[in-house]
Amino acid sequence: MTQSDSRPESGKTARVVVATTVALAFISFWRAASIVLSDLASSAFYAGGIAEHAVGRSAPWFVLAVMLFSFAVRSVYMESSSMFVRGGVYVVVRDAMGPFIARISVSSLLFDYILTGPISVVSAGQYLAGLTNQVARLLHYNAQVSPNSFSAGFAVLVTIYFWWLNIKGMHESSGKALRIMQITTVMVVIFVVWCPLTLLLHGPAQIPPAPLPHNLHFTDESLGWFKGTIFPAISFVAIIIAFGHSLLSMSGFETLAQVYREIAYPKLKNLRITGNMVCIYSVICTGVITVFAAMIIPDAVRPQYVDNLLGGLTMYLAGPETLKLGFQVFVVFVGVIILSGAVNTSMIGANGVMNRVAEDGVLVDWFRKPHKKFGTTSRIINLIAILQILTIALSGGDVYLLGEAYAFGVVWSFFLKALGVLVLRYHRHDQEYKFPFNIRIGGVEIPIGLGATTLLLGMTAVANLFSKKNATIYGIIFTVILFVIFTVSEHINRKKMHGVKHGLEEFNLELQPEVATVSLKARPGSILVAVRDANNLSHLKTVVEKTNLRRHDIVVMTVRQIATASSEYHLANDQLFTDYERELFTNVVTTAEKEGKTCELLVVPSQDPFLAIVQTAAKIQATRVVVGASLRMDAADLAQRIGLAWETLDEPRHPFSLEVIDPGAKTLFVNLGPHPPRLWPEDLDRLHGLWLKLTQDEFNSKLHHRDVVGVALQRLKRDLESPERHAEAIADIQEELKHH
């Protein structure tokens, strides 16, 4: 965004202030799906083992059921994203149920993010430890590493590594996530091909018991406070408890809401494709492969691989030992890169959530103070890293303990998100996408699909509250601490920032010599959109929807009117760029992001807003200028004022087309400067008829239509300059106007 001064004298330009916000590189659905799957697909390495340890041999069917249920959770996130470009749990719950419940929801979400890193990287350490011990046995070495100790040490080192990367601001790119998922897909394809071949060669499969209550075998640990009560004997409750122990296999969907802001146009369509890709991939990668592991690894030895399930699966595939060992090395390599990458994803996600709540005044500014050298929110990153390292140390490298705690945060964030979307169904009606299966009774919409999903998540959340004893204690303590921090911070900020609007975009200001396409990063031939009313951006929405950014950049400007005696040299940056401009451009950025497109932003201080518009259009060499309807004048008068301002520019004046867009009327088009005329169809027929007659009677093919027009214009000019024929020429023009 740029701020400049436009003076009444044409051709003069004052110094400008370039202001920028977060620059988003909008990404394809392939890259978006890769980012989400870098978190979601990593659960394939540990979810199956944790679930079987908790509920018995029927666990693979529950994991598969959870992955199929992910299509319903996908729809919840799609509906929330259609209402909020930045549609995380906190935003949805805050708007639906108020700030109190929102603080609880964001605390449980942060609990989820804090646990994501430790469980992922500890699981990666378990796979490395398993491979190390396997190689040692093949080489006849007696020395064996302790899987838990090794994985805990490895996890701490990886966490410190990604902490330092985040302090420096070197986040994982979507391109790197795509490459990781390409490598992971190779592993998945090999499993999907090799496992059926193994079943064919080694005889009948061990079919896991059906997911029925009498096949469930809970441990004392997995029953928690349900132990000794009648509830586990109730079939429905037993199924819900088992489902809750398997739900961690669906973790990572909050990343879908976070990445929606960066998905390219058409945004909602690409979100739907992204969601479908993520769910289908997860069903195969996590659900199907977990079932294959139960079918192939003998029941007697499978408990040995509870922390290393895919590594165990590779060792019981059909084929030479050397080939299987080579594939195990590849599986461990894939596991390390995807699971370790989840640490970075969790840090970025938690940092983003805490910054988002800070924008609403729910976190004191001390946390957001930038790093002196790198400019990152290092204090938030430090807090996240400390909590993750402390979690790793307390777990002692026990994947099951981490998994139980992780599932607690996952289900509560899902439930509160779904409940928020359900409440908003009755408060708002701007959803571009709605969860399927809705019926109307007496004019009232009944969201059966969304309601059933919310109910199931709610029952699972309550079941996890009682079945995961240690996780509940740890989770409640963690949530209460964060809730208190947020509440106290909000109370402090309320006193400091009384009357200040929250949730607005942050803009960085930088002094520049003048408005130019270079400082704006806008190519010549851009589209300039003038805005002033933060609540009336329909003309901008029209431009953003229809513009192909490969051909034209979009520049959005507003005029900061100053008094005649004022000058930008007497105004500070906060006077030129006030809270109103900040609110205006926050809405502009949101409008552009919703379509998955970018725009450059300008604030132009000027005494004359019309002159400011045409001067800016000339400076950036815009081909089109688009303005919205004015409450003070009609479209024709508005176009005339801009046209008169254009006439005051120094020669040669830059030509452009002007559009005045009024949602309640027809768009007015005006061309300023030399341009090809828009001829009526009958005039084109008349021109072609004259050209055809002249080429046949008097001239050859050298005569062109432009020659005929040129002669006609010269004759009209002579007629207007002739005292004898001037009146007749004017009469002919007036007659022509009567017909059009």
Salt bridges, closest charged atoms under 4 A:
ASP5 OD2 - ARG7 NE 3.06
GLU52 OE2 - ARG302 NH2 2.90
GLU79 OE1 - ARG425 NH2 2.74
ASP95 OD1 - ARG94 NH2 2.93
GLU172 OE1 - LYS176 NZ 3.52
ASP220 OD2 - LYS227 NZ 3.27
ASP299 OD2 - ARG57 NH2 2.95
ASP299 OD1 - ARG302 NH1 2.80
GLU321 OE2 - LYS324 NZ 3.04
GLU359 OE1 - ARG356 NH1 3.42
ASP360 OD2 - ARG94 NH1 2.21
ASP360 OD1 - ARG356 NH1 3.52
ASP365 OD2 - LYS496 NZ 3.82
GLU404 OE1 - HIS245 ND1 3.09
GLU404 OE2 - LYS468 NZ 2.97
ASP430 OD2 - ARG428 NH2 2.48
GLU432 OE2 - LYS594 NZ 3.39
GLU445 OE1 - ARG425 NH1 3.07
GLU445 OE1 - LYS434 NZ 3.18
GLU490 OE1 - ARG103 NH1 2.43
GLU490 OE1 - ARG494 NH2 3.83
GLU505 OE1 - ARG86 NH2 2.61
GLU505 OE2 - ARG261 NH2 3.36
GLU506 OE2 - ARG582 NH2 2.84
GLU514 OE1 - LYS619 NZ 3.59
GLU545 OE2 - LYS541 NZ 2.40
ASP553 OD2 - ARG523 NE 3.02
GLU568 OE1 - ARG7 NH2 3.91
GLU581 OE2 - ARG532 NH1 2.92
GLU583 OE2 - LYS501 NZ 2.83
GLU593 OE1 - ARG86 NH2 3.26
GLU593 OE2 - ARG261 NE 2.76
GLU647 OE1 - ARG653 NH2 3.32
GLU651 OE2 - ARG653 NH1 3.01
GLU659 OE2 - ARG624 NE 2.90
GLU682 OE2 - HIS740 NE2 3.24
ASP683 OD1 - ARG686 NH1 2.71
ASP697 OD2 - LYS693 NZ 3.13
ASP719 OD1 - ARG725 NE 3.27
GLU721 OE2 - LYS717 NZ 2.71
GLU728 OE1 - ARG725 NH2 3.63
GLU735 OE1 - LYS738 NZ 3.83
GLU735 OE2 - HIS739 NE2 3.46
GLU736 OE2 - HIS740 NE2 3.33
